[in-house]
Every structure is written in structure tokens, then in C-alpha cells.
Amino acid sequence: MHTIRLIYASDAREDLRYRDFMTIMDTAAETNRERAITGILCYGGGQFLQALEGERLAVNSLYHHIAKDPRHSNCQLMSVDEISTRDFAEWSMKIVDWNDAVTAARQTVLLKHSGSRRFDPAQMSGQQATAFLRDLATIERLLSE
């Protein structure tokens, strides 16, 4: 079995609302748990950045399903790597709303990995996106303690 991490960015549909995020989170958490997929989804400024980890066929199948979802467009595959350790193992789906109470720590991580204070994942390389999501996960763990 091959475990991979897949990271993609996309543009949210303009009329996406909080209730849509809750639907995404509830559905994704349940589906991902069933498929042993873990990950993190960051939303801000009308853009998504998501990492999915799990068995290669399961992650690929989920990504192809996500890419067809009408709640977003311009889906860009940023990186796919075989991994031996999951970075987001405790979350079947963790959602971080960048627009909701952006902390100084989050801003510092964004600036460190993108060179910008504006959340714009399409401007990041795959390596930058991976490092950003790892550091963001560290902050989210500290905030939830």
C-alpha cells in the first residue's frame, strides 16, 4: 500500500457561505474517516488550499471527485508525494477559515512561506504550500490546547 499527500488550490464560488463550509466539513469528515483519509483545508479570500493524506487510490478518487465539485473552480494540483508519516493524522478534515480571527502567528507563517500577507495559495509553489500547511497545523494544535 502506498500512502500519499496530495495538495491542491482552487477558487471558491463567489456565493459560498458559512453553512456551505459546515456541509463540506461534516460530509468530508465522515467520508474521509471511512476511507482513512486525513487532511486540512484552509479557506480565505475566496480561495481554498487543501492537503489530503491516505492510500493512493483513495486520495486520487477523492481528488477527482473534489475537482468536479461546483462549489469551486480552477482546481490546481500543487503536489503529490509518497509519505511515510502523515502530517495531519489527527484530523479526518480540519477546516481553517483564514478570514475568521487571523492570528499574528498565522500571519507570520503565511509571510514566511509565501512572502505575502495576503492568502493566495495559487502563488505558492508545492513546497511552499506543504510547509505552510504543516506550520499552520502546528498553530491550530496549539490553539486547540
Secondary structure, DSSP 8 states (H G I E B T S, - for coil): --EEEEEEEEEE-TT--HHHHHHHHHHHHHHHHHHT-EEEEEEETTEEEEEEEEEHHHHHHHHHHHHT-TTEEEEEEEEEEE-SS-SSTT-S-EEEETTSS--HHHHHHHHHHHS-SS--GGGS-HHHHHHHHHHHHHHHHHHT-
